[in-house]
Amino acid sequence: MSFALESVGLVHPNGQRALRAVSLSAASGERLAVIGPSGAGKTTLLRVLATALRPGEGRALSLSANPWQLSAAALRKLRARIGVVHQAPPIPPRLRVVTAVLAGRLGGWSTGRALASLLYPVDIAGAREALARLDMADRLFDRCDRLSGGQLQRVGIARVLYQAPELLLADEPVSALDPALADAAVGQLIAHSQTQGATLVASLHAVDLALKWFPRIVGMRVGEVVFDKPAEHVTRAMLQELYATEGAVLPTQGNDPMALEPWCSGGAAAPGDSGATLPGGAIRSDALQPGGATDGDASQPGGSTRSNAALQPGGATGSDASQRPGARVLPLTRPGCR
């Protein structure tokens, strides 16, 4: 068992209830997305799983351990096995990107090695490989205060990929990325979970992104779990009820009301199908998908183009020369919500 919550409740010091009788569990290697309106308790749930918050009610186990019954040393070791991608990565502005990525393994390093890495990065090649998976290898030695918000988010993801945790928690990890980069970055998290056998729990704003990549969807509202179902059993009616307090439009990438059509229209082509049609009639390229071809049409600031090969889950390029041994291709075709 990767984690187990039994009737967990939590009230913040200001008296606001964040979680109410939440029961949720996942086996090792499972991948689930947590969705819901603002204030649903998604971030609080992840912080409890990360052992950053102690629930006031119920019982919470992370990696088969009750963190609040451990010694300080044992708790530090447990936390080193848990990776967290923050919506706003807590990275000091003057830190170099390479050092920020290598910080992912500080919890497992000796004090001497950690201090030595601050003076001179101890694993430049490892940091470069993690950044390359997110098309950020060229920023290896830049200072973090020279990066955009989206680039910082990708550095935060690279840090957790380098850490290689057993339990990976991602809190709105792609909120500052455009749809294409967001799709590719989530694909990298999925690829890590598949190849390393890590459990992945991600809270996502975009419902279409959750349905596309995750086999299990947990819907939350006002601190409670409203539903916990396989992605193919999530219906449009369930989603509309979940987001009823935020209006009739479901949150999607780019706030595009057509983005859910491949999953919710019933007769639309599935994303993995040849010739799947995107809003506006464009034919979707599979370049950002696992095992897909290299796409050179992604525009960069200034109108230049780049190859998205580095963004392939598992680091695959157009020729698959650098694909991780044993990496599996994620099937994108799923019935989706009805």
Buried (B, 14 or more C-beta within 10 A) or exposed (E): EBBBBBBBBBBEEEEEBBBBBBEBEBEBBBBBBBBBBEBBBBBBBBBBBBBBBEBEBBEBBBBEBEBEEBEEEEBEEBBBBBBBBBBEBEBEEEBBBBBBBBBBBBBBBEEEEBEEBBEEBBBBEBBBBBBBBBBBBEBBEBBBEEBEEBBBBBBBBBBBBBBBBBBBBBBBBBBBBEBBBBBBBBBBBBBBBBBBEBBBBBBBBBBBBBBBBBBBBBBBBBBBBBBBBEBBBBBBEBBEEBBEEEEEEBBBBEEBEBBBBBBBBEEBBBBBBEEBBBEEEEEBBBBBBBBBBBBEEBEEEEEEEBBBBBBBBBBBBBEEEBBBEEBEBBEBEBEBBB
